């Protein structure tokens, strides 16, 4: 079997479960991961034979993809903000929308050096690491309740050679030290339990529930706790940034405004969903 024949056959198998564009993308990722081939390589080497060993590996990967196991977990890695990061089912797979959140912070910080930054519910460490790499000489800390997630975050910190301190802590019960940070950012659990039925199986069956879901009775539970902590932990004029559920964006913005937060602003993501919030710490 030639490379081109293998590619066509693989895309054909995936089309039973995925749209054409997604199936083609997955196959490109498979060949890049197994053989290091770019799209140009695929075209140039289209007539080369594929070994039985590689063919078997490709078939095994496709079998897993057809069960809707995320390709990032199969390969154990993903890319985020130009960085290659380790991911396992113990952490969420970083989304492109979260890169937009990092963009916001980097833009707002401009050339301010030595910012003290805290990432709450860090997961893979993607936000903390991206900020450590793109701000000017920041001091970055990252917390998560899950020891397994922190192990992944620490692996990513080491692999990217960034200076980020990790701490195991519960975002719902943080004890603030006054004026500890200039920036606090969080992408906490924010999907209501009642939304489970609308979500894709690749998320429901494979990504960690504790990093995704909150009770219908209190969908803003993490935001309320983090805001309470941040009012003390942020320095005067410090900023807080959230990724959030569009369903509860207006409620959170109103709640924070009533609680004294200044310049509470909502922002849309690349899909035009209201996905982010920023605000300035209340005057002390």
HELIX and SHEET records of a PDB file:
HELIX    1   1 UNK A    3  UNK A   14  1                                  12    
HELIX    2   2 UNK A   20  UNK A   35  1                                  16    
HELIX    3   3 UNK A   39  UNK A   44  1                                   6    
HELIX    4   4 UNK A   52  UNK A   65  1                                  14    
HELIX    5   5 UNK A   71  UNK A   75  1                                   5    
HELIX    6   6 UNK A   96  UNK A  109  1                                  14    
HELIX    7   7 UNK A  126  UNK A  134  1                                   9    
HELIX    8   8 UNK A  147  UNK A  160  1                                  14    
HELIX    9   9 UNK A  171  UNK A  173  5                                   3    
HELIX   10  10 UNK A  193  UNK A  198  5                                   6    
HELIX   11  11 UNK A  201  UNK A  204  1                                   4    
HELIX   12  12 UNK A  209  UNK A  211  5                                   3    
HELIX   13  13 UNK A  216  UNK A  218  5                                   3    
HELIX   14  14 UNK A  221  UNK A  233  1                                  13    
HELIX   15  15 UNK A  246  UNK A  248  5                                   3    
HELIX   16  16 UNK A  249  UNK A  258  1                                  10    
SHEET    1   A 2 UNK A  77  UNK A  80  0                                        
SHEET    2   A 2 UNK A  83  UNK A  86 -1                                        
SHEET    1   B 7 UNK A 164  UNK A 168  0                                        
SHEET    2   B 7 UNK A 139  UNK A 144  1                                        
SHEET    3   B 7 UNK A 116  UNK A 120  1                                        
SHEET    4   B 7 UNK A 181  UNK A 186  1                                        
SHEET    5   B 7 UNK A 234  UNK A 243  1                                        
SHEET    6   B 7 UNK A 274  UNK A 280 -1                                        
SHEET    7   B 7 UNK A 262  UNK A 268 -1                                        
SHEET    1   C 2 UNK A 191  UNK A 192  0                                        
SHEET    2   C 2 UNK A 213  UNK A 214  1                                        
END                                                                             
